Structures are given as structure tokens and as C-alpha cells.
Amino acid sequence: MSISITFKLYAGLTQYLPLEARVGNTMPLALPDGATVLQAMQPFNLPMKIVKLVLVNGVYIAPEDWQTRELQDGDVLAIWPPVAGG
């Protein structure tokens, strides 16, 4: 079995998405049942030192939970680098 989630990368991380997904910064992603947040990120080769904020369905996931937090069918995984604003 597998699940389907929505995978979103923001700001400077958008460049790690496939070219066709960069315009909307989002793409569907099929994963095996029981896949974790970290497993969803791994195929994109994100530089973990610049992954700052990870949300699943709008809820913050702490870095120490990325390896154990399992994703469910229909989840939205959104990831941001450090962002400066004013």
C-alpha cells in the first residue's frame, strides 16, 4: 500500500523541486505506508542545515520528530528555510 501527500517547498528550497513543480512550489508525492517526514524529504536532497520550519497540515514538527513522525494519506508537508522579513 502507499499514501499520497502534498509536498511543498518554499523560498530558497523551491529549487530542489522538479522543474515542473517549481512554479506552484507544490507537488503530489506517493510514499509507502508508514513513511516518515524525513523519508519524504530524502529524495529531494535538501540541505538539512537550511531546513528551518517543517509543518504537517499546518502543525509544527520539531527536528527531533522528523525521523519518527509518520505521514498519513492526504497530509500536506510544507518546508521552509530560514526567512528574513521586516
N, C-alpha and C positions, 0 to 999 in steps of 0.2 A: 504494500500500500504506500501511497505517497500523499503529501499535502501540497497545497498551493498557497503561497503567501504573496503579498505585495512588498517588494523590496525598493526602498528609496534611499538615495544618497544626495546630500546637499552640499552646496558651496564647492570648495576645492575637491571634495571627494567624488563629484559627478564624473570626473574624467576616468574613473575606474569602472563605470558602467559601459556596456556595449554601445557603440556609436549610435545605434537607432534608439536607444533608451535615454540618451543624454538630454534631449530637448525637454522632455517632461520630467526628467530626473527620477523616473519610476519604471519598474518592470515587474511582470509576474515572474515568480520563481517557484519551480517544483522542487520539493525536498522529500527525503524519505521520512516516514513516520518516526517521531522521536528526535528529529533534528533539533539541534540547539541554535541559539543566537550565533555563537561562534562558528558553528558549522555552516551556517548560511552566509557568513562573511568570508570564509576562507577562499572560495573560488575566485573572488574579486581581487585578491592580493592587496587588501587595504593595508597601508602602513599603520599599524596599531598605535604607534606613538602619536598620531594625529586624529585618531578616533576619540572624540570627546564625549558625545552625547548619544546614547542609544535608547530608543523608545520602541516598545511593542504596544500597539494600539493606544499610543499616547501616554503610556506609563513608563517611567524611567527604569532602566535596567542597569544596575551597578556593574562595573567591570568584573568584580569577583563572581558575578552570577552568569556571565556570558556563556560559560562552558557547561552550565547545568540547566539553564532556563530553556525548556523545550517549547518549540513553536507549535501552534495549532492551525488547522486548515482555516484560511480566511484572515489570518493575522496580517497586520501591517508593521513591517520592521523599517524604522526610519533612523538614519545615522547622520550625525553632523560632526564636522571638525571644529576646533576652537574657532569662534567667530567674534570679531571685534565689532562693536557698534557704538553709536553715540546718541 
